[in-house]
Amino acid sequence: MTAPRPDKTSLTVHLCAPRGFCAGVDRAIQIVELALEKYGEPVYVRHEIVHNKFVVDGLKAKGAVFVEELDEIPEAHRERPVIFSAHGVPKSVPADARSRNMFFLDATCPLVSKVHKEAEIHHRRDREILLIGHAGHPEVIGTMGQLPEGTVSLIETEEDARSFTPKSDRQLAFITQTTLSVDDTTGIVNILRERFPDIVAPHKEDICYATTNRQEAVKAVAPQVDAMIVVGAPNSSNSQRLREVAERAGCKTSQLIQRAAEIDWTAFEGISSLGLTAGASAPETLVEEIINAFSGRYDVSVETVRTAEETIAFNLPRELREMAMKSQTAAE
Ligand code: SF4
């Protein structure tokens, strides 16, 4: 073991596990990479495939072209594949792609698709639907867009849950965004259940396993450390929630950081322990970059705090499975 350098103070990095990529993000990135291998460039992607600039820039370098709407794809490239992001899309988007004879691949996370199906089932059963989530997030736009406009009411806060007035005397049902704070959502759901005891809840939690596990790991680490860093993008819902969870668990300095260059060192002066995690769309290489940056100023030792094991993997779209097998064989 190397002796600590006298000019550096010791810092223990408590590394949360699980952290970083979830099965849905992994699958979405693979879809873009395999589509580029199979169909060549350019491959279009509607919206950031996952909310991480490093990932998006890496895919751009390989030939992916990111657009916000289908009509941004030039007429001459309408035969090129277009991929829908992991957050899911309103029904109007695939309908639009079909009407333009476009070939599309859907990288919507299967756990988001599950919520879409729940919304449809409630609608078929003539229930009035409440969606707990954040206005403007692409997942919320996609989920609300599974049903005709005005069908789903958005509940963002406990205050919304208290003031919500049903539009009809139909039975109520709620669904949620997959990347919410588990504790905030429990608060909202408790209010709804108290006000509407017959409200229909999801059979199985809509907040996904990855969001829940990452928040649990932060809850275990945050109370023991002087500061906490969440590696992730400001538009990543699950990363923002991790930062909030750390703060609420008692960690006074809790920052969301995309790259090591963004670290505000004054906020980390005099610390002896640092909690570190990454949102579901942040690659491990960025976590390593942060550890390396701290190693330049501290004698760093790393301890992993594991609160759950993850083994979930999702199937790829049928069109790309053969290409995935070929790539895997070539890599072996
Ligand atoms: Fe799917 Fe959850 Fe990952 Fe979102 S955070 S892509 S819902 S597994």
Boltz pocket constraint, residues with backbone or C-beta under 6 A from the ligand:
constraints:
  - pocket:
      binder: B
      contacts: [[A, 22], [A, 23], [A, 24], [A, 25], [A, 86], [A, 109], [A, 110], [A, 111], [A, 112], [A, 178], [A, 179], [A, 208], [A, 209], [A, 210], [A, 211], [A, 238], [A, 280]]
      max_distance: 6.0
